Amino acid sequence: MSRRCSALLPLLLLVTPLGAQDLAARADSILKAYAGSDAPGCAAAIDTGGSVAYRGAAGLAELEFGAPITVGTIFEAGSVSKQFTAASVLLLEARGLLSLEDTLQRWFPEIPVYAAPITIRHLMLHTSGLRDWGSVMGLAGWGRWTASYGQDDALAIIARQRGLNHPTGEAFSYTNSGYNLLAILVERVSGRSFEDFMRTEFFEPLGMRHTSWRGDYTRLVPGRAQAYAPSAGTWVLAMPFENAIGNGGLLTTVEDLLTWTRALHDGRLGRPDISRAMLTEGRFNDGRPVGYGGGLFLSPMRGVPSVNHGGATAGYRAFLGTFPAQRVMVAILCNRADANTTRLMLDLLAPVVPFEPQQPTAASAAAVVPRVDPARLPEYAGRFHSDEVPATLTVGLRNGGLSVSRKPGDRVALRAVGTDEFAGGGTAYRFVRGAGGRVEAVIVTTSRVVDLRFDRIE
């Protein structure tokens, strides 16, 4: 039987008025110390026992004119957006227009047929094995925010992939690809734009007046904070210049996020069974729990049961979470890439949520760096191509070692980590030899792309 979070059950702890005052004063102090007076910052809202215990903000929404962040400032919510996409799919299922057990090919005939069928449920749970399309393009040196990708681009990249990160239903591999497909699915099934569907079915009924989608990144959004990243002691713009949504792209405020999460836990997202489905933990093929539901992580945080999701898009950072046993909900939105919203959440909620102390991390043994005969390094040099990206990697000799170039002006030094195995720039490169011992391909793996093959072309 599926395990379901107890968020819809009677809840336990109430915060006293004095406790709420202490919480607000402490939260103000934390936010102001975090953001300072001349830097990007954050907004936060906390609900305890069914009422707002804190709303506050600190820092600047726009550095060039010095506009301050307020609780009404609009930010981008990153992957917090995924639960909204999941709700839209579940609403269509509740209306009998699709099933979570539908195969991917029923709605996406352009996507290859893999060894085992991928279902809509697999997309929602991150168990499909689909490679993350943005990470695939990163292998070409053109990752997200370097080009204005849209939904059609994401779909085309996904459809080019001949392999999966793992057999479908066997493992959890977080991938934006599944949620881009879910947003496109809503359009194909409903016959309406994803943005219109979400606005009329959810945002307007819930009174979320400041929430929309970044379906056109050139659209002016009054009240939106610009996003920034630290660079060489100052700040630079870090905006999401793309039109791909569903995986992210939600523009919203902390107050609207609390409105949404209250409706989720009260069973008011269209129909009560939608909330129940979102809060039900998925299962792998062998029955093990996934720890994920409808765009939501359903797992303890520091020993406390929670329903949560974080978000990171360009320079925006976000967190939306509920701690059901304590009747505590929190929404955090930031416009600075160095913001750790999980750490900020732990600090803000420490007076009302009994988090366990962080356990010390055991020191790992020093890695043994394999020795590579410099005379053999030329064996790896060459150009390697993949039609799945598509891209060509150039492996060459530089400063007595190997380096890889994905595009002109882009060069990453590689270090040996094993026999015919190298790493650099957060990517692993495993060279494959043919029958005669000649290197004929390189297999590339990142955190969201596993075993993508580039064949030697020269």
N, C-alpha and C positions, 0 to 999 in steps of 0.2 A: 504494500500500500504506500502511496506517496506520502512523504512527510510534508507538513504545512506549517509555516511560521505561525506562532500564536498571536499575531498582531490583531486578529479579529476577535480574540477572546477578551473577557473582562480584564482590565489592567489594574495595577496595584498601587503604585506610589504616587502621592500628591505632594507638591512642593508648597510649603507654607508661604504666606505673603512675605514674611521676613526673609525666608530663603530666596524667594524670587527677587527681592530687592538686592540681596547680596550677590546673587547670580548676575544681575544686570550691571552692578557696579564693577564686578570683577571682569565681566566680558568687555565693558568699555575700556578698562585699563589694558587688557590683553590686546585688543584691536589697535588701540592708539600706539602702544609700544611696538607692535608688529609693523605697522605701516609708516609711522613717522608723519611728518607734516608736508614733505615735498616729494613724495614718491607714490607710485601706485599702491593700492591697498585692497581692502575687502569689505564686504557687507555680510552681516550674519543675522539670522532670526532664530529664536529658540521658543518652542512650544512645550509647556509642562502642564500636565494634567488637563489638557484641552483648551488652554488659553495661552496667549502670547506672553512669555515671561521676559523676552528681550528682543529688541530690534535696534540695530546700531550699525555704524559704518565708520571707517577711517581711511585716510589716504585720498589720492586724487584720481578722478575718473579720466582726466585729460591733462597731460603735463604741459602742453604748450600754452594753454590759457589758464591753467590752474584751477579747473573746475573740480569741486569736491565730490566724492562718492557719498550718496545718501542711500537710505534703505529702499528708495524707489529707482535706483540706478539699474539699468539693464546690462546684463553680462551675457556671455555665451557659456552654456552649461556643460559643454563637452559630452562625455559619455553618460552623464546623468540623463541625457536625452533618450537613451535606449529604452527606459521603462515606458516612455510615452509612445514610442514606436510599437512596443509589445502590446500595449493597451489597445492600440488601433487595430492590430491584427486579431486580437482576442474578441473585439467587438464584432468584427466581420464574421468570426467563427460563431459567435453567439447568435448572429442573424442567419446562420445556415449558409453563408456564401462561400465558405472554405472550411477545411479541416486542418488541424495541426499535423495530421498524418498524411496530408497530401504530399506527393513527391515533388521535388524541386522542378522536375521536367514538366509537370502538369502546367505550371505557370511560367516557367523559364525554359522553353525548348532549346534556346541557344546555348545553354550550359551543358558541358559534356556529361555523359552518363558514367558514373564511377562504379567501382566494384560492388559497393552496397548503396542502396537508395538513400539519398539525403531527403529528409522531410522538413516541413516548415518548423516543426518542433526542434529539430536539430539546429536550425538557424538561430532560434530564440535562445537556446541553451549554450551556444558556442561549442557544440559537440559535432558539428558537421565535418570538421577537418579542412574547410576551405581556407586557403591562404588569405592573409590580409592584403587587400589590393594596394593600399598605400605603402606598405612595406615592400611589396613586389616592385613598385616604381622607385622606391628608394634604392634598390639594387642597381638601377640605371643612373642614379645620381639626381633623379627628379622626383623626390618624395613629396609628400603633401606640403603645401604652402610655397612650393617652388613653381607651381603651375596651377591654373584655375580649373581644376578638375570638377566635373559635374557628375550627375547620376549615370548618364550614358557612358562616360569614361570609366567609372567604377565598374559598371556592368560588363563593358568590353574587356577590361583587364581580368575580371573574375572568369569570364567565359573562355579566356585563352589558356587557363591553367589546366594542364593535363594530369597533374598530381595533387594529392592532398597532404596536409601536415600529419595526418594519422588516419587510420581506418574510422569511418563514420560511426559515432556512438561509443567509441572506445576510450576517449580522453577529452579533456577540456582544453581547448586552445582558443584564447580570446582573439576574436577577429572582427574588425569593423565590417567586413564583407557581408556577413550574415544580416546585419541590421540595415545596410544599404539596400540589400535585396528585399527585406521586409517592407521598407518604405515604398519601393517600386511595386511590390506585391499589392499594397493597399491601393495604389493607383490603378493597377490592372484589374483588380477585382471590383472596386467601387466605381470606376469610370470617372473619378474626380482627382484633382491634384491632391497630393499628400497634405500640403499646407491647408487647403480648403477643408479637407476631411477633418483634420485635427482641430481647426478653428471652430467649425460648426458642431462637431460631435463632442468636443471636450472643453476647449478653452472658453467659449462663450457660455455654455451651461454652467460652468464652475465659476464664472466671473473672473477669469484670469485675463484681465484687460491688457496686461503689459507683456504677454507671451506670444511669440510667433516663431517662425523658422527662417533661417538664413538660406532661403532658396535662391536668392540673388544677392551675392556678396556686395554688389554695387549699390544696393538700396540704402537710402538714408534711414537711420533708425534714431529718432529723437530720444535723448536720454540714455543712449548707450555709452558705456565706458570703452575707451580704447584699450587695447591689450599691449603689454610691454614685456621686454626681457632685459635682464641686466647684461651690460657689455662694456668691458674695460672701464669700470668705475662710473658708468652713466647708464642711461636707459635708451633702448631703441624700440621702435614699433614692432609688434609681433602679432599681426592680424591674420585671421584665417581667410585667405583669398581663394575660396573654392565654393562650389555650389552643390557639393555632395552632402546629403542630409539623411537623417534616420539613425545613423550611427552617432551623430552629434548634430550640431547646428541649431540647437534650441536657444532662442534669445528670451531671457526671462529675468525676474527679480527674486530676491529671497522670499518676499511675501507671497508671490505667486507659487513658488515652490512649496511653501508650507500649505497653501490652499490645496495643491495637488496631493501632497502626501497625506493630509487629513482625509481627503476624499478616498484615497487608496485604502486606508486602514478602516474607514467607516463603511466601505462597500458602496461608494457612490460614484464609481467610474462607469457610468452608463447603466451597469447591472451588477449586483453583488457577486455573480459568478466570475466576472472579469477580475475583480480583486482577489478572489480565492485562487484563481488560476495563476495570477502573477506571484502570489505568495506561496505557491506550492513548489517544493524543491523538485527539480528534474532528476532523472536517473540515467545512468550509463546502461549499456546493453546488458551488463551482468547484474544490474539491480543496485549497484552502489550509488549513493547520493552524489549529485553534481555540486551542490552548494550554491546553485544559481536557479533563479526562477524566471519570471517575465521581465528581463532587463534589470534584475536586482540580485545582488549577492545576499544570500540567506545563511549567514555564518557569524559566529561570535567575533566580537572585536575586543581584544584584551579580556577574554573570558565572559563577556556580556552578550547574550543573544541580541542580534541586530538585523535590520533590513536596511541595506545601504548601497550606495554607488558613488564613486568619485568620477571626476571628469577633468580632462586636460586637452585643450584645443589651442594650438598656437600659444599665445601668452596668457590665455584664460585658464583658471583652475576652479574646481567646484567640488562640493560634497553635499549630499542629501541623505540623511539617515534617520532611522527610528529605532529606539530602544524600548520595545513594547512593555517589558516588565516595569520599567520606570515611568512610562507614559511621557517619554521625552522625544521630541523631534527637533532636528536642527537642519538649517540650510545655510550654506556658506558659498559665496561667490567672490572671486578675486580677479584682478586684471594684471597680475604679475606672474611671470613664468616661474619665479623662485618660490612661490607660495606652496607650502605643504599643508593642504587643507585637512588631511587626516590628523596631523600633529596639532593643528589649530583647533580642530573639533575636540580632541582629547583634552586640551587645555581649557576650552570653554565649558565643557560639560563635567569636568572633574568634581564640582560640588554636588552634582545630582545623579551621576552614574558611577557605580562602584567598579571602575576599571581596575584590572589587576596590574601590578607593576610590570614594566617591560623586563623580560628575562634577558640576562646577558647572553650575547652570542659567543659560542665557543670559537676560539681561535682556530682557523683552518691551518693545516700543515702547509708549509712552504712548497709551492709547486716545483717539481723538478723540470727544468727547462731542457728539452732535448737538444743535443748538439747536431747541427746539420753541416755536412761537409760543404764548404763554400764552392767547391768545384762542381757540385751537383745542382746548385741553384739554377743554372741555365736550363736544366731539364723542365722546369716549371714555367719558363717564360713563353709567352705567346699570346694570341688573341682567342677568346672563347665567347661563343654566342649562344643566346637563348631566344627562341621565338616566343616564349611564354611571357617575357617582360614587355617588349623585346629590347634587348640591349647586348652590347659587346663589352666584355671586360678585357683590359690589357694588363697582363702580368709581366713585369719587367724587373731588371736589376737596378738597385739604387743604393748608394752608400754601403756597399758590401752586403746588402740584404735584398729581400723581395719587396715589391710594392705592387698595388693594384690600382688601376685607374678606370673609372666608370665613364668619364666624359672629360673633354679638354679642361685642364686646370684643376682637376680633381685627382689626388693621389694619396693613398693610404698605405703606410708602412705595415708589413706583415711580420709576425713573429711565429716561430715554430712552436707548436704545441704537441706534436706527435709525428709519427711516421707519415709523410705526405700530407700532414695537416698543419694549417696555419690559421692565425686569427688577427684581426685588426679592425678598428672602428666598430666594435660590437657585432662583428660578423665572422662566422667560421667558414673556412675554405678547405675542402677535402679534395685533393687531386686524385684522379682515377687513372690507373695505367692500363694499357691494353696488353694483349698477349705477348708482345715483344718488349714490354717494359717501358714503352714510350707513354708519357702523360698525354691522354686523349680527351680529358674532360675535367671540370672542376665542379664539385657539388657545394652549393652555397646554402648556409642556414643562418637565420636571424631569430629573434625572439618570436616572430609571427610568421615566418616563412621557413619551412623545413624541406631540405633536400631538393632545391631547385637546380637543375642540371644545365651547365653551360658547356657546349661541345667545342673542341678546338677547331678553329677555322684556318689558322696558320701558325 
